[in-house]
Amino acid sequence: MLGYKFTTEESAQAAVAQCDTHYGYPKQDCVTQHWCSYEFSNLDNFYYISHDESIELVLGLPEEFVVTQPEGLDISEGL
């Protein structure tokens, strides 16, 4: 996966806040409250934000990393 890894929830929240500030979120006339969101990988014990070009403008170049999926989980289902 291409994105941004964080060791603490606070650092992931801070990255979301940076993106929100840059893009002017939250907006009063919008249902969307954040420009991006973070996830937690229980099996890998880290937080992450998936890459998007708009986030790269704020957070810099992304890194490649692996998010371990639980056995038996096929993330391609429903695509």
Sequence and secondary structure as in RCSB ss.txt:
>XXXX:A:sequence
MLGYKFTTEESAQAAVAQCDTHYGYPKQDCVTQHWCSYEFSNLDNFYYISHDESIELVLGLPEEFVVTQPEGLDI
SEGL
>XXXX:A:secstr
 EEEEESSHHHHHHHHHHHHHHHT S TT S   S   EEETTTTEEEEE  HHHHHHH S EE      TT  T
TTT 
